[in-house]
Amino acid sequence: MARLLVVVPHETDPPARLGAWLAQAGLDLDERHLGTGDDLPQTLEGCDGLLVLGGPQSALDDERTSPELVGVRRLLAEALRDDVPTLAVCLGAQLLADVGGGRVREGIDGPEVGALLVAKRDAADRDPLFRPLPLAPDVIQFHHDEISELPTGATLLASSPMYAHQAFRVGQHVYGLQFHIETTPEIVEEWAERDTVGVAASPFDRETISARAAAVHPDLEEVWAPFAGRFADLVRSRARTAA
């Protein structure tokens, strides 16, 4: 069975439904929860793919502020170097951009929060994971920082009116998603309760953000569960090649 290393930088963003979809697609998930003291492997040896999730930390944090992110950066750099099938979500995507030669900064237009749409770019129609997606798929947004410059050689796959760099691919198999696809309604409700600054920047109050997110989750599953299956195909393909 193909093995996917799942890095959970903070317990507020577990793999949740995305983890379930990937397991249903036949992957063996090796979850490492940094907030509860799990160690990260030194390398990706023995792993066929990598998933890095989000959290309240920032890609702008130094080693003293967020020492747990040092190992995450190391693994993302290895994934970039060896083109290991990778899915990096929100904070994970920002860390991926940073280690890949891009740039992350505090979002110049403020936080992007709630159930929103992103739009595929033309290059998405030539991408095996993004091609089958609708033109403007539903996503969940909850971020304060933005990827202001893509990593070196990246292909832009999706944008939003607020922040252009919503999804990208580096090489053939390394993907970054600024938005969330892994959530449950309960997770978004917790984020809305915690992130008072983000909610205040939204046109909606906490209850409305939570209700809108809950309403869109069936559509998220319809679109993004097959996407997870296509990513699992990449991981299995690498496992077969390595066997």
TORZAGU-123578 format. One record per residue (C-alpha): chain; x, y, z. Coordinates in nm, 3 decimals. Layout:
+-------+---------+---------+---------+
: chain :       X :       Y :       Z :
+-------+---------+---------+---------+
:     A :       X :       Y :       Z :
...
+-------+---------+---------+---------+
# end
This chain:
+-------+---------+---------+---------+
: chain :       X :       Y :       Z :
+-------+---------+---------+---------+
:     A :   0.000 :   0.000 :   0.000 :
:     A :   0.128 :   0.346 :  -0.093 :
:     A :   0.229 :   0.548 :   0.214 :
:     A :   0.138 :   0.914 :   0.255 :
:     A :   0.310 :   1.120 :   0.524 :
:     A :   0.050 :   1.358 :   0.671 :
:     A :   0.191 :   1.657 :   0.859 :
:     A :  -0.055 :   1.830 :   1.094 :
:     A :   0.113 :   2.151 :   1.217 :
:     A :  -0.173 :   2.232 :   1.457 :
:     A :  -0.467 :   2.037 :   1.597 :
:     A :  -0.714 :   2.301 :   1.477 :
:     A :  -0.662 :   2.175 :   1.119 :
:     A :  -0.670 :   1.795 :   1.113 :
:     A :  -0.688 :   1.598 :   0.786 :
:     A :  -1.060 :   1.538 :   0.856 :
:     A :  -1.256 :   1.465 :   0.538 :
:     A :  -0.951 :   1.490 :   0.312 :
:     A :  -0.782 :   1.220 :   0.518 :
:     A :  -1.090 :   1.002 :   0.487 :
:     A :  -1.103 :   1.048 :   0.109 :
:     A :  -0.735 :   0.961 :   0.072 :
:     A :  -0.771 :   0.653 :   0.290 :
:     A :  -1.075 :   0.545 :   0.090 :
:     A :  -0.862 :   0.586 :  -0.223 :
:     A :  -0.624 :   0.323 :  -0.085 :
:     A :  -0.345 :   0.522 :   0.078 :
:     A :  -0.182 :   0.433 :   0.410 :
:     A :  -0.178 :   0.758 :   0.611 :
:     A :   0.114 :   0.816 :   0.848 :
:     A :  -0.016 :   1.112 :   1.050 :
:     A :   0.229 :   1.327 :   1.246 :
:     A :   0.055 :   1.575 :   1.480 :
:     A :   0.316 :   1.833 :   1.573 :
:     A :   0.099 :   2.000 :   1.834 :
:     A :   0.078 :   1.681 :   2.038 :
:     A :   0.449 :   1.607 :   2.023 :
:     A :   0.481 :   1.375 :   1.725 :
:     A :   0.823 :   1.373 :   1.561 :
:     A :   0.878 :   1.424 :   1.191 :
:     A :   1.103 :   1.191 :   0.996 :
:     A :   1.431 :   1.343 :   0.885 :
:     A :   1.359 :   1.260 :   0.520 :
:     A :   1.080 :   1.132 :   0.298 :
:     A :   1.252 :   0.797 :   0.256 :
:     A :   0.987 :   0.527 :   0.266 :
:     A :   0.708 :   0.775 :   0.185 :
:     A :   0.536 :   0.787 :  -0.153 :
:     A :   0.371 :   1.124 :  -0.098 :
:     A :   0.335 :   1.418 :   0.139 :
:     A :   0.036 :   1.612 :   0.272 :
:     A :   0.097 :   1.928 :   0.479 :
:     A :  -0.203 :   2.096 :   0.639 :
:     A :  -0.263 :   2.437 :   0.795 :
:     A :  -0.267 :   2.604 :   1.132 :
:     A :  -0.251 :   2.943 :   1.304 :
:     A :   0.126 :   2.965 :   1.262 :
:     A :   0.271 :   3.181 :   0.986 :
:     A :   0.524 :   3.108 :   0.714 :
:     A :   0.679 :   3.436 :   0.832 :
:     A :   0.757 :   3.286 :   1.174 :
:     A :   1.123 :   3.235 :   1.255 :
:     A :   1.267 :   2.926 :   1.421 :
:     A :   1.222 :   3.066 :   1.770 :
:     A :   0.856 :   3.151 :   1.713 :
:     A :   0.752 :   2.824 :   1.547 :
:     A :   1.031 :   2.566 :   1.586 :
:     A :   0.795 :   2.289 :   1.478 :
:     A :   0.793 :   2.431 :   1.125 :
:     A :   1.167 :   2.378 :   1.070 :
:     A :   1.121 :   2.009 :   0.991 :
:     A :   0.816 :   2.084 :   0.775 :
:     A :   1.023 :   2.318 :   0.562 :
:     A :   1.293 :   2.052 :   0.529 :
:     A :   1.047 :   1.792 :   0.403 :
:     A :   0.883 :   2.035 :   0.160 :
:     A :   1.224 :   2.128 :   0.020 :
:     A :   1.298 :   1.758 :  -0.033 :
:     A :   0.962 :   1.708 :  -0.200 :
:     A :   1.037 :   1.995 :  -0.438 :
:     A :   1.384 :   1.863 :  -0.516 :
:     A :   1.264 :   1.510 :  -0.591 :
:     A :   0.918 :   1.598 :  -0.728 :
:     A :   0.746 :   1.381 :  -0.466 :
:     A :   0.365 :   1.390 :  -0.497 :
:     A :   0.271 :   1.662 :  -0.248 :
:     A :  -0.043 :   1.847 :  -0.146 :
:     A :   0.025 :   2.153 :   0.073 :
:     A :  -0.282 :   2.328 :   0.216 :
:     A :  -0.306 :   2.691 :   0.341 :
:     A :  -0.008 :   2.728 :   0.579 :
:     A :   0.142 :   2.429 :   0.400 :
:     A :   0.111 :   2.608 :   0.066 :
:     A :   0.268 :   2.922 :   0.208 :
:     A :   0.561 :   2.723 :   0.346 :
:     A :   0.594 :   2.549 :   0.009 :
:     A :   0.604 :   2.884 :  -0.170 :
:     A :   0.862 :   3.017 :   0.073 :
:     A :   1.104 :   2.724 :   0.050 :
:     A :   1.058 :   2.714 :  -0.327 :
:     A :   1.178 :   3.069 :  -0.385 :
:     A :   0.843 :   3.249 :  -0.370 :
:     A :   0.730 :   3.511 :  -0.123 :
:     A :   0.475 :   3.523 :   0.158 :
:     A :   0.356 :   3.840 :   0.329 :
:     A :   0.068 :   3.963 :   0.541 :
:     A :  -0.229 :   3.987 :   0.308 :
:     A :  -0.245 :   4.340 :   0.171 :
:     A :  -0.625 :   4.325 :   0.144 :
:     A :  -0.675 :   4.166 :   0.484 :
:     A :  -0.797 :   3.818 :   0.580 :
:     A :  -0.989 :   3.603 :   0.335 :
:     A :  -1.256 :   3.415 :   0.529 :
:     A :  -1.548 :   3.181 :   0.471 :
:     A :  -1.714 :   2.979 :   0.198 :
:     A :  -1.601 :   3.134 :  -0.131 :
:     A :  -1.521 :   3.046 :  -0.492 :
:     A :  -1.194 :   3.025 :  -0.678 :
:     A :  -1.159 :   3.032 :  -1.056 :
:     A :  -0.945 :   2.795 :  -1.260 :
:     A :  -0.676 :   2.950 :  -1.477 :
:     A :  -0.614 :   2.836 :  -1.835 :
:     A :  -0.324 :   2.613 :  -1.731 :
:     A :  -0.562 :   2.410 :  -1.513 :
:     A :  -0.710 :   2.254 :  -1.826 :
:     A :  -0.373 :   2.085 :  -1.889 :
:     A :  -0.333 :   1.964 :  -1.531 :
:     A :  -0.436 :   1.607 :  -1.440 :
:     A :  -0.574 :   1.702 :  -1.098 :
:     A :  -0.744 :   2.031 :  -1.186 :
:     A :  -0.874 :   1.958 :  -1.536 :
:     A :  -1.196 :   1.782 :  -1.423 :
:     A :  -1.286 :   2.053 :  -1.168 :
:     A :  -1.568 :   2.298 :  -1.246 :
:     A :  -1.462 :   2.641 :  -1.367 :
:     A :  -1.530 :   2.801 :  -1.026 :
:     A :  -1.525 :   2.540 :  -0.748 :
:     A :  -1.638 :   2.606 :  -0.391 :
:     A :  -1.365 :   2.627 :  -0.126 :
:     A :  -1.322 :   2.734 :   0.235 :
:     A :  -1.090 :   3.028 :   0.304 :
:     A :  -0.936 :   3.118 :   0.640 :
:     A :  -0.601 :   3.294 :   0.602 :
:     A :  -0.436 :   3.623 :   0.696 :
:     A :  -0.110 :   3.589 :   0.498 :
:     A :  -0.089 :   3.570 :   0.120 :
:     A :   0.144 :   3.410 :  -0.131 :
:     A :   0.252 :   3.728 :  -0.307 :
:     A :   0.502 :   3.555 :  -0.538 :
:     A :   0.483 :   3.195 :  -0.657 :
:     A :   0.779 :   2.962 :  -0.613 :
:     A :   1.031 :   2.940 :  -0.894 :
:     A :   0.892 :   2.767 :  -1.201 :
:     A :   0.541 :   2.730 :  -1.058 :
:     A :   0.230 :   2.701 :  -1.275 :
:     A :  -0.071 :   2.900 :  -1.151 :
:     A :  -0.387 :   2.688 :  -1.150 :
:     A :  -0.652 :   2.892 :  -0.966 :
:     A :  -0.714 :   3.246 :  -0.841 :
:     A :  -0.970 :   3.443 :  -0.644 :
:     A :  -1.073 :   3.809 :  -0.681 :
:     A :  -0.900 :   3.888 :  -0.351 :
:     A :  -0.574 :   3.694 :  -0.387 :
:     A :  -0.440 :   3.569 :  -0.719 :
:     A :  -0.223 :   3.280 :  -0.605 :
:     A :  -0.480 :   3.028 :  -0.483 :
:     A :  -0.349 :   2.704 :  -0.635 :
:     A :  -0.026 :   2.617 :  -0.810 :
:     A :   0.193 :   2.328 :  -0.917 :
:     A :   0.570 :   2.304 :  -0.907 :
:     A :   0.729 :   2.042 :  -1.127 :
:     A :   0.485 :   1.767 :  -1.218 :
:     A :   0.359 :   1.646 :  -0.881 :
:     A :   0.392 :   1.915 :  -0.610 :
:     A :   0.074 :   2.116 :  -0.544 :
:     A :  -0.009 :   2.409 :  -0.318 :
:     A :  -0.363 :   2.514 :  -0.222 :
:     A :  -0.410 :   2.844 :  -0.040 :
:     A :  -0.767 :   2.741 :   0.041 :
:     A :  -0.909 :   2.453 :   0.244 :
:     A :  -1.087 :   2.143 :   0.113 :
:     A :  -1.043 :   1.919 :   0.420 :
:     A :  -1.282 :   2.085 :   0.662 :
:     A :  -1.602 :   1.979 :   0.833 :
:     A :  -1.870 :   2.231 :   0.935 :
:     A :  -1.758 :   2.187 :   1.296 :
:     A :  -1.398 :   2.278 :   1.212 :
:     A :  -1.504 :   2.597 :   1.034 :
:     A :  -1.731 :   2.687 :   1.324 :
:     A :  -1.434 :   2.654 :   1.561 :
:     A :  -1.216 :   2.869 :   1.336 :
:     A :  -1.484 :   3.137 :   1.320 :
:     A :  -1.504 :   3.139 :   1.698 :
:     A :  -1.124 :   3.160 :   1.740 :
:     A :  -1.038 :   3.405 :   1.462 :
:     A :  -1.212 :   3.722 :   1.574 :
:     A :  -0.986 :   3.938 :   1.354 :
:     A :  -1.064 :   3.737 :   1.041 :
:     A :  -1.436 :   3.737 :   1.112 :
:     A :  -1.434 :   4.111 :   1.174 :
:     A :  -1.277 :   4.161 :   0.829 :
:     A :  -1.555 :   3.958 :   0.665 :
:     A :  -1.887 :   4.108 :   0.554 :
:     A :  -2.058 :   3.837 :   0.763 :
:     A :  -2.080 :   3.767 :   1.134 :
:     A :  -1.955 :   3.445 :   1.295 :
:     A :  -2.291 :   3.268 :   1.280 :
:     A :  -2.343 :   3.352 :   0.914 :
:     A :  -1.991 :   3.240 :   0.820 :
:     A :  -2.051 :   2.907 :   0.995 :
:     A :  -2.395 :   2.861 :   0.837 :
:     A :  -2.269 :   2.940 :   0.486 :
:     A :  -1.980 :   2.697 :   0.530 :
:     A :  -2.210 :   2.422 :   0.655 :
:     A :  -2.438 :   2.470 :   0.354 :
:     A :  -2.154 :   2.440 :   0.103 :
:     A :  -1.987 :   2.128 :   0.245 :
:     A :  -2.190 :   1.881 :   0.033 :
:     A :  -2.070 :   2.066 :  -0.279 :
:     A :  -1.713 :   2.059 :  -0.148 :
:     A :  -1.730 :   1.683 :  -0.117 :
:     A :  -1.876 :   1.639 :  -0.465 :
:     A :  -1.588 :   1.834 :  -0.621 :
:     A :  -1.290 :   1.766 :  -0.398 :
:     A :  -1.331 :   1.400 :  -0.302 :
:     A :  -1.260 :   1.298 :  -0.665 :
:     A :  -0.970 :   1.546 :  -0.666 :
:     A :  -0.828 :   1.362 :  -0.363 :
:     A :  -0.867 :   1.037 :  -0.552 :
:     A :  -0.667 :   1.176 :  -0.843 :
:     A :  -0.393 :   1.289 :  -0.603 :
:     A :  -0.392 :   0.939 :  -0.452 :
:     A :  -0.331 :   0.804 :  -0.804 :
:     A :  -0.011 :   1.011 :  -0.821 :
:     A :   0.105 :   0.871 :  -0.488 :
:     A :   0.030 :   0.512 :  -0.592 :
:     A :   0.209 :   0.565 :  -0.920 :
:     A :   0.524 :   0.673 :  -0.737 :
:     A :   0.496 :   0.370 :  -0.509 :
:     A :   0.478 :   0.138 :  -0.810 :
:     A :   0.779 :   0.307 :  -0.967 :
:     A :   0.980 :   0.270 :  -0.647 :
:     A :   0.886 :  -0.095 :  -0.597 :
+-------+---------+---------+---------+
# end
